[in-house]
Amino acid sequence: MTYQIKLPKELQRFVNDKVATGRSRSPEDAVVDAVREQHKREEKKGRLKRAIRSDLDAAWAELLAEQTVDGPSAMDSIRQKVAVSAKK
């Protein structure tokens, strides 16, 4: 699929600079790279949200089952999972 887009001057300069310095082969490649990176960031953010939601759901289930939930330990577990997810 082909798109025609109009970039603001600042982004035109950015794309032109990437091509001129050899960081991109063409303006099209520069835009594709930018969209791909945005996609990766959104995927990573989605994984992180799912991990946090999973931990919150598990903690809620424990609470409803009247099992004790140690807040600091639960937060440590969440922080560890967030750190691992952030590295992916």
C-alpha positions as CSV (number, residue, x, y, z in Angstrom):
1,M,0.0,0.0,0.0
2,T,1.3,3.4,-0.9
3,Y,0.7,6.6,1.2
4,Q,1.4,10.2,0.4
5,I,2.1,12.2,3.5
6,K,3.1,15.8,4.1
7,L,5.6,16.3,6.9
8,P,6.1,19.5,8.8
9,K,9.3,21.4,7.9
10,E,11.1,20.2,11.0
11,L,10.5,16.6,10.2
12,Q,11.4,17.1,6.6
13,R,14.7,18.4,7.7
14,F,15.1,15.4,10.1
15,V,14.4,12.9,7.3
16,N,16.6,14.8,4.8
17,D,19.4,14.8,7.3
18,K,19.1,11.0,7.9
19,V,19.4,10.4,4.1
20,A,22.2,12.9,3.7
21,T,24.3,11.3,6.5
22,G,23.6,7.8,5.3
23,R,21.5,6.7,8.3
24,S,18.7,6.0,5.8
25,R,18.8,5.1,2.2
26,S,15.8,7.1,1.2
27,P,13.1,9.3,2.7
28,E,10.7,6.3,2.5
29,D,13.1,4.2,4.5
30,A,13.4,6.9,7.1
31,V,9.6,7.1,7.6
32,V,9.3,3.3,7.6
33,D,12.0,3.0,10.3
34,A,10.2,5.6,12.4
35,V,6.8,3.8,12.1
36,R,8.5,0.5,12.9
37,E,10.1,2.0,16.0
38,Q,6.8,3.4,17.2
39,H,5.2,0.0,16.7
40,K,7.9,-1.6,18.8
41,R,7.4,0.9,21.6
42,E,3.6,0.3,21.6
43,E,4.1,-3.5,21.6
44,K,6.5,-3.2,24.6
45,K,4.1,-0.9,26.4
46,G,1.3,-3.4,25.8
47,R,3.3,-6.3,27.2
48,L,4.1,-4.2,30.3
49,K,0.5,-3.3,30.8
50,R,-0.5,-7.0,30.5
51,A,2.1,-8.0,33.1
52,I,1.0,-5.4,35.5
53,R,-2.7,-6.3,35.0
54,S,-1.9,-10.0,35.6
55,D,-0.2,-9.2,38.9
56,L,-3.0,-7.0,40.0
57,D,-5.6,-9.6,39.1
58,A,-3.6,-12.2,41.0
59,A,-3.4,-10.0,44.1
60,W,-7.1,-9.2,43.9
61,A,-7.9,-12.9,43.7
62,E,-5.8,-13.6,46.8
63,L,-7.6,-10.8,48.6
64,L,-11.0,-12.1,47.6
65,A,-9.9,-15.6,48.8
66,E,-9.0,-14.0,52.1
67,Q,-5.4,-14.8,51.7
68,T,-3.0,-12.3,53.1
69,V,-1.2,-10.1,50.6
70,D,2.1,-8.5,51.7
71,G,2.0,-5.2,49.9
72,P,5.8,-4.6,49.8
73,S,6.5,-8.1,48.5
74,A,3.8,-7.7,45.9
75,M,5.3,-4.4,44.8
76,D,8.8,-5.9,44.6
77,S,7.4,-8.7,42.4
78,I,5.7,-6.1,40.1
79,R,8.9,-4.0,39.9
80,Q,10.9,-7.1,39.0
81,K,8.5,-8.0,36.2
82,V,8.4,-4.4,35.0
83,A,12.3,-4.4,34.9
84,V,12.4,-7.7,32.9
85,S,9.7,-6.5,30.5
86,A,11.4,-3.2,30.0
87,K,14.5,-5.0,28.8
88,K,12.7,-6.9,26.1
